[in-house]
């Protein structure tokens, strides 16, 4: 069953490549340019309040390092 689905998926992607051409990956050495809009600035501000922890199994999770109170991206406050 899984083999048939995979073959079907590959057939679809081959047809899409024929229609649209091969995927372009761009220059991987060029740095990504981000727009620094108000939302991104507010998100960066919020993320400063978290530390990334790793457990013994290698799972990553965020832990609030202090209680900053309501932030500009706290949608429950709006």
Buried (B, 14 or more C-beta within 10 A) or exposed (E): EEEEEEEEEEEEEEEEEEEEEEEEEEEEEEEEEEEEEEEEEBBEEBEEBEEEEEEEEEEEEEEEEEEEEEEEEEEEEE
